[in-house]
Amino acid sequence: MPSRIPVTDTADYISQAAPQAQPVLQALQQLITTELPQATPKIKWHLPFYDLDQKYVSIAAYKAHVSLSISADLSPAVLATAKAAGYTTGQKRLNIAFDQPIPVALVTAVLDLLK
């Protein structure tokens, strides 16, 4: 999304995201709700967040990618797997470019860090 515009929920955020970001956001939303069914969806800072006790996961669309961010540091194994597969990361995030497939096993491994 070019700028952070107010949204009411995750579906609203996805519908206002760039068309190429929408399938990635939808896939991540589905994985989050499947893997962390007890997480509470919320909107914080105009972004979809899923609260899990004192932890969280969020998704955000950018110009050329979607980020999956968590409150914990990514493990060395997850970072190595992501790098080997061609995904960029940060200390607490995984970026998925619009032309990359959704790395389901990798996203699941990231979400497992919150369990």
Number of C-alpha atoms within 10 A of each C-alpha: 17 9 9 12 11 14 18 12 16 21 15 12 23 24 14 16 20 15 11 16 24 19 15 24 27 16 12 22 22 12 16 22 14 12 15 19 12 13 18 13 20 16 16 13 11 17 21 24 23 25 18 17 10 7 13 18 23 22 25 21 28 16 13 14 19 22 22 22 23 23 17 16 16 21 14 10 10 18 22 14 14 19 13 10 12 13 18 16 19 12 14 17 21 25 22 24 21 18 11 13 10 16 14 12 9 17 18 16 16 24 21 11 14 17 9
